[in-house]
């Protein structure tokens, strides 16, 4: 996977950093360096790819189960009967 990131970094340096880090600080530093010059952007991108571990996504809270029955949620007996 590093080879794909390095190839992406050669053609478009911010893309290589994005694949490694996501939209974090290193990505924005690389965008600025690439705007200043293509070569500084490539050097920084290859450095980030070789020195940093891929960023793991932050854990998010589990989404509620939309298919959970009302009986499992506990509000089954709270409803008025239609008798």
N, C-alpha and C positions, 0 to 999 in steps of 0.2 A: 504493500500500500504506500510506503514511503516513495517508491519509484514513481508512482502516479502523481503524488503530490509534488515531487521535484520537477517532473516534466511540466506539470501545470504551472509551477512557479517560474519556469524558464519562459513560457509563452505569456503568462499573465500573473505576475508575482502576487498580487492580492488574492487571487484564486487559490494558490497553493497554501497561503497562510490561512485563508478561510477554511479550507478543508482540514487543516490541522487544528486550529484554535476556535473557529467560529467567529462571531462578531465581537471579539474581545479587543483588549488594548493592543495586542500585537498586530491585529488586522489593520487597525486605524493607523498605527505607526507605519506599516508597510504601504498603505495608500499614500500617505504623505511623502514617504521616501520615493515611491514610484513616480509621483508627480514631480518631484525634484529631479529625478533622473531614472531611467530604466535600469541601469546597472546597479545603483544602490538598492533598488527594490528587489532585484534578483538576489543580491548578496544577503540581504536581510531575510528574505523568504527562505532561502536554503538554510541559513543559520537557524531560523525558528523551527524548520522541519526536522533538522538533524539534532537539535539540542533539547527540544521540548517534547514531552509525551503528549499524545493526542488528548485533547480536553474531553473529559467525560461529561455528558449532559447532566445538569443538576436534577436531582430527583424531585418529582412533583407529587402532589397529593393524588391519590387514586380517584379517578372520576367515579361518580355514583353510578351504580348499576341500573340502567334504565329499564331492564327487563326483570328486575326483582319484584316478586309479587308483594301485594300489600300485606299479606299474612306474614311474610318474612320480615317486613319492616316493623311490625308490631302495632300498626295502626288499624288492623283489620277489625278489632272489636270496638274501635272508637266511632265507627260510622253508625248512624241511626238506621234501624231496620225499616224496610219499606212494607211492612206487613199491615 
